[in-house]
Amino acid sequence: MVIGVYQVIVIILFKLHRMTSARRPPDPVFTLRGSGCPITCLKFSDQWLFSGSEDGTVHIWDLRTRRPLGTLPAHPGHSVLWIEFFTNDQMVTFGKNGVANVWRAAESSWKCTDEIKTSAMGFCPGAMLKHDNLLALPSDKTSAVDLYDIKTLKKVGSLYDTGSNFGMTMSLKSVSETSQFFVGYEDGSVGLWDSKQSQILDKTKFFHDCVMCLDYNSVANLGICGSPSNELATWNIAERLINRTTNLGVTNPGFNDVRIRDDHKIIATAGWDHQVRIFGVRNMKPLAVLSYHKDSVQCLAFSNDNLLACGSKDQHISLWKIF
């Protein structure tokens, strides 16, 4: 009888251990150190990861050797806000100094071939409107977005809602295969713009505070944005209107970045509380909290093979495999 009770207890403890282990968040597959400065933006390209830093440097990391390949003095003394690629051998960086630099691969490094000087001095990254061959960059005019031709780098227009003041532009995101793009504003609203029609199609207020970050996946027709509060808001587009769908609350306030994975199965958020949170798209339920960093997580990026990179104020980049 005693042996039977002991066996039952062992079985119960074993099952509890398995349940707890199954729910335990994963560890990073590896980390990248040596930037020497807080990480401000990330971008994957093939087997490389490009990271922008607060001091204006872009580091290029080889993901096979997990070592740095080199650095670019992209925006000395000013945070790198955005890195994007025109092609495999041509990219653009945008800095807090309001300058967009165009780079081309040259032998084993990159060479700055041109620049766009703006008067914008904020924290808003740019967006590439590939459908129209345009770059969208924040303007020095409040609530405005300037458009530049990708080939000539000349300014071709400025979009703003006459008579309205939404505050500073905080974030930008294009809608794939269309002329539309989203703008997150300081007043807590998100606007849907059409670059060809040069007009705002709709605007919805999601927060009392500013929109810190946003992302949109065209296949899933899913948008999500975060603010300094502890809330995330999601939406979709129907007949060129923004329709709010859900509000999600987390324990601690403050979001710096949010990313929807390309397969539109999971969402990752970068928090002021040093945590990266993973949500399932299907029911918007929390799946995991990734705890590694010792300071605010400032930026995120997904690779084509679903590797998640997280850049932090603690100067480290953690990389995770999330299935």
N, C-alpha and C positions, 0 to 999 in steps of 0.2 A: 504493500500500500504506500509506504514511504517513497519507494523507488518510483512508483507511478506518478505521485505528486511532483517529485523532483523532475521527472522527464517532462511533465506538462509545463512546469515553470520554465525549463530550458527552451522548450519549443516556443513559448509565448515571447520570451526575451529575444530569441533569434528572429522571430517574425517582426518584432518591434524594431530591432536593429536594421533589418532589411528595409522596412518602411522608411525609417529615418534616413538611411543612406541614400535611398532612391530620391528623396526630396532635397538632399543636400546640394547646394549650388556648386557648380564646377569650379575648378581652379583655372587661372589663365594658362594657356598652353605655353606661352613664354612672354617675356617682357623686354622692352627696348629701353635702355638707359643711356645717358650721355648727352642729352640735348642741352643740359646746363641752364635750362630756362623753362618756365611753364609752357605747356603745349596749348595752342589756340585753334588749330584746324588740322584735319587729316584727309588724305585722298589716296586710294589704292590705284595702282597702274601696273597690270601684269604681275610680275613677281616682286614689285617694289611698293614701298609705302612712303609717301611724301608727308612730312609733318611740318606745320608752320609754328613758329615760336613767338613769344611775347617780345623778344628783342629784334624781330624782323628777319630771322634766319629760317630758311627752309632746309630741313635735313632729308636726305634720301637714304632709305633703309633697304637692304637686300634681305628679303624674307627667307631666302634659302640658307644664308649663312647667319642671319640675325645680327648683322653688323652694318654700321653706317657705310655708305658708298661715297658720300661727300656732302657738302653744304653749299647753299646759294645765299649770298647777301641780298635777299630780295627787297626788304624794306627796313634798312638799318635804323634801329631806335624806335620802330613802330610795329605793333602787333600785326602778324599775318592773319587776315580774316577769312581768306578764301583761296582755294587751289582748285583749278578745273583744267580739263584737257580739251583742246580743239581736235587734235589727232594724237596718235601715239607719240609723236615727236614734237608736238607743240602744245604749250600750256600757258595759262594766265594765272597770275597771283594778284590779289588785291589786299592792300594794307590799310591800316588805320590812318596813314598819312594821306589817304584819298587818291593814291596812285595805283593804277592797274599796269603791271609789267607783263609783257608777252615774251615767252622763252621758247627757244628751239634747241632740240638735242644737237650737240656738237661734239663729235668723237666720244669721249667717255664722260662728258659733263653736259651742262646746259648753258646757253648764252642768251642774255637779254637782248632782244632784237628791236623792241619798240615799247612804248608806254602811252598810257592814257592818263592825263592829269586832270583830276576833278577837285572840287573844293569841299567834298564831303568829308567830314571829320567825325564819324560815329563808330558804331560797332556792327553795322549791317554788312553781311557778305554780299557778293554779287550772285547773279544767276545767268545761265546760258540758255537762250531761247533758240535751240537748234533748228526748229521748224522755220524760223524766219532769219536765221543767220545773224542773230543779234546778241549783244551783251546787255544785261540790265544791271545798272549800278545805282547805288543811292545818290541822290542829288544834294547839293548844298541848300536847295530850297526845301522848306519843311513839307513833309508828306509826299514829296515828288520822287520819281524814279526816272533816270536818264537812260536812253537807249543808244547803243553804239553799233555800227556795222562791223561785223567780225573781220571782214576782209580789209576794209580801209581804215578801221578804228576811228572813224569820224562819227561825231554825235549826229544822230538823225532825228531825235525827238526827245521830248520831256513829258511825262505823264503825271498829272495831278488833277484832283477834283476841284474845280473852280468854286470858290466860296466855302470850302470845307477845310478844316484843320484837324487832321488825325494825329498830329504829333510826328515825331521822327519815324522814319522807316527803320524797322528793327530786323526784318528777315524777308528773304525772297525765295520763291520756289516756282519753277516752270512746270507747266502741264504738258507732258510728252505728246508729240505729234499734233500740237495745236499752237495757236498764237496766244494762248492764255497763260497767265501766271498769277501766283498769289503774293500778296504783300502783307506782312504782319506789322502793325502800327503801335506806337507808344500809348495810344488810348485804349489798348486791349482788343482792338478789332482786327479782322482779317478781310482784305479786299480781293476780289477777283477781277483782274484786268485783261483786256484784249489789246495786244500791241498793234494789230492791223487796224482795228477800229479806233484806236487811241482813246478808249473810254473805259470807265469802271462799269462792270456788269452787275456786281452785287457787293455788299459789305455787311458783315455780321459782327457784333460785339460779343466777345467770349469772356473777357475778364475785366475787372476793375483796374488791374495793373497792365503794364505793357506786355505784348507778345514777345517773349524772349527767343522762341524758336518755333519752327513749323516744318512739316514735311507732307508730301502728297504722293500717293501711288495711283497712277492712272488706271492700271489693270483692275485693281480692287476698288477704284473710285473711293478712296479713303484718304482723308486729311486729318492731321492731328497737330495740335499746338500746345505749348507750355508757357507758363508765366512765372513770376516770382512767388506766387502762391503755391499751395500743395495740390493744385488741380491741373489736370489735362483735359482738353476738350477735343472731340472728334467730329467730323462732318463729311458730307459727300456733296457732289454737284448733281443737280437735276434741272434741266432746262436753263442752264447757265445761272442758276441760283445756288447759294451756299445753304445747305440744310444741316443744322446742328443735329447730331445723333446721340452722343453720350458724353457724360462728364465723369472723369475718373479722379478719385482722391487718393493720395498717398500719405504716409506718416509725416514726412518732413517737407517743408516748402523749398521751392527754387529749382528751376530746370534751365540748364544751359544749352542743351541740344536734344533733338529727338530724331530717330531714323526708323523708317519702315524698310524691312529687308526686301530685296527685289522680288523674292517669291511670295511676297505679301502674306507671310505666315506669322511673323513676329515683329514686335516693335521694341526698340531699345531707347531708354531715356538716360541722359547724363544729369546727375543731381548735384546741388550745392552741398549735400550731406555726404559727399564722397562715394555715393552708391550709383551703380548702373542697374536699372530695373528693366526686366524683360516681361512683356505682355503678349498674350496670344491674340491674334487679330480676330479669330472667329467669334469669340465671346468677350474679348477685351478683359480677360481675367489675368491677374498677375501670375507669372510662371516661376520667376526666380529673382533674387537680389544678388548682384555680383559685388562682393566686398573685397577690394584689394587696395584701393588708393587711399592715401592719407590726407588728401585735400580735395577740393572741388573738382569733379570731372567736367571738363569744359567742351569736349568735342567727341564725336563718334563717326565711324565709317564702316560700311560693310564691303567686303570683297566679293568678287563674282562667285567664289566657292564658299561663301557664307562665313568667312572669318570676320569677327567683330573686333575692331580696333578702338580703344578708349584712351583719349589723351587727357592728362590731368595737370592741375596746377602744381602737383608734387614733382613735375618734370619727367614723369615716367609714362610710357605707353604700354598698356596691357592688351594682349590679344587672346581671344576666346573662340572656341568652337561651340556654337549653340545649335543644337539639332531641333 
